[in-house]
Amino acid sequence: MNALEVAQYMLHRLEQARAGGSIWLEHSDIIQEIEDEFGNDWIVGYKGDGAIIHPKVLAAFRVLADGSVAWHPGYRAWHWREKDD
């Protein structure tokens, strides 16, 4: 497993959310999913609000998303970009 595969999973989950009528991928949800699917090597820090996704995964995610996804710090979630982003 590598960072690109985890990033692809994140993008896939965001696409699934959109297909289900949501534009959001919440940080807390995807942290848990990454840990469940790929192990805790891709999670940095403490569980809960202090945990973050490994920087290599986030860098790969940004490349894969190619500007179509934005981070909303207030909601602590990624979302599909809209006109006003």
TORMARTI-814613 format. One record per residue (C-alpha): x, y, z. Coordinates in steps of 0.25 Angstrom, whole numbers, plus 2048, in hexadecimal, padded with zeros to 3 digits. Last residue first. Example, Ala and Ser with C-alpha at 12.3 -4.5 7.8 and 13.67 -1.06 7.14 Angstrom:
2
8377FC81D
8317EE81F
This chain:
85
7C58737F1
7B987B7EB
7B78727DF
7B78657E6
7C285C7EA
7BF84E7EE
7C184D7FD
7CB849807
7C784A816
7CB850823
7BE858823
7C5865826
7D286181F
7CB85F812
7D5858809
7D38597FA
7D184E7EE
7D18517DF
7DF8567DF
7E684A7D9
7DF8407E2
7EA8367E0
7F58407E3
7EF8457EF
7ED8377F4
7FB8337F1
7FF83F7FA
7F583B805
7FA82C805
809831806
80583A812
7FF82E81A
7F183181D
7EF83882A
7EB834839
7E983E843
7DA83E843
7D9830846
7E4826846
7F282C849
7FC83083F
7FE82B830
7F5822829
7FB81B81C
802810824
7F580E82C
7F0802823
7EC802815
7DD800815
7D9802824
7E380D826
7DF814819
7D081281C
7D281982A
7DA825825
7CF826819
7C4827823
7CB83182C
7CF83A820
7C183B81A
7C083980C
7B5842807
7AE8457F9
7A283C7FD
7978367F4
79B8287F5
7A28297E8
7AA8347EE
7AE82C7FA
7B28217F1
7BB82A7EA
7C182F7F7
7C38207FB
7CB81E7EE
7D382A7F0
7D78257FE
7DA8177F8
7E381D7ED
7EA8257F8
7ED817800
7F28117F3
7FB81D7F0
80181C7FE
80580E7FD
800800800
